[in-house]
Amino acid sequence: MTPRDGQDAHDNRWSDLDRPPLGAAGLRRSLVRGDGLWSSVEVVPRTGSTNTDLAALAAAGTAREGTVLVAEEQSAARGRLDRRWSAPPRSGLFFSFLVEPGEHEVPVERWGWLPLLTGVAVATALSAAAGVDTALKWPNDLLVTVDGQERKAGGILAEAAGGGGIVIGVGLNVSLRADELPVPQAGSLVLAGAKVVDREPVLRAVLRSFERWYLEWCAAQGDPGVSRLQETYAAGCATLGRSVRAFLPGEREVVGEAVAVDGDGRLVIAPPEGERVAVAAGDIVHLRPA
């Protein structure tokens, strides 16, 4: 099938039959319920950043908790530390959603668990829906194994929005082929041997998994122990037990073994000498393989 005369291939829903478009109506039917978290699901052909767009809607008061925005392609996707990345249209899942933990009486000091909660939700969903074991690199990377090597297949970005909301963005490489990888150390579900690479059931599974974990966490007022979030995250975290180098704000560095994730979601690093350091934010490099 070829695009109509004058039509860009990216704008043609069927320009790549191996990568069919998402169906917004079907997603809404399966996810939006009166007693559930998700309130609306929109799919757009392309945008700069779903996080930026949804944050603007939240600031304007036109988005409420449970709003989901999905893009078939992003031209200005952002990760932590304002890193940029891109992928071919419909080769992955690029979406953001709005949550308002304050409305559930979750104390602000526990909101830092949201990126870690999202990681747990995505990893458990991918295991069940796609048959792919996904490990978590603190604080927000999703890792898969490709040819015996640990590769980054996705990432999570949480940002404050207007009115006490938090916009959480997820980028996940699904059908990205080896010749399309942006960097050699990247990966995708298909390269990791996924049993399912149809994006629609994978997206449904991820959002349902997040809904379950989030509502249980909120019911526990954000307590990571009561909600079992802390122990589940630790069980799936590839950073723990590794020698790591942490690049911290203020051009500081800490090298040591990652020994725990504490009750505030911070990574606890034990240097060869001196006291343990609890890292709340920073760039983490794994220094030895698992």
Sequence and secondary structure as in RCSB ss.txt:
>XXXX:A:sequence
MTPRDGQDAHDNRWSDLDRPPLGAAGLRRSLVRGDGLWSSVEVVPRTGSTNTDLAALAAAGTAREGTVLVAEEQS
AARGRLDRRWSAPPRSGLFFSFLVEPGEHEVPVERWGWLPLLTGVAVATALSAAAGVDTALKWPNDLLVTVDGQE
RKAGGILAEAAGGGGIVIGVGLNVSLRADELPVPQAGSLVLAGAKVVDREPVLRAVLRSFERWYLEWCAAQGDPG
VSRLQETYAAGCATLGRSVRAFLPGEREVVGEAVAVDGDGRLVIAPPEGERVAVAAGDIVHLRPA
>XXXX:A:secstr
    TT  GGG TTS TTS    HHHHHHHH  TTSS  EEEEES BS HHHHHHHHHHTT   TTEEEEES BS
SEE GGG EE   TTSEEEEEEEE GGGGT  GGGGGGHHHHHHHHHHHHHHHHH    EEETTTEEEEEETTEE
EEEEEEEEEE GGG EEEEEEEESS  GGG SSTTB  TTTTT S   HHHHHHHHHHHHHHHHHHHHHTTT TT
TTTHHHHHHHHBSSTTSEEEEEETTTEEEEEEEEEE TTS EEEE SSS  EEESS EEEE S  
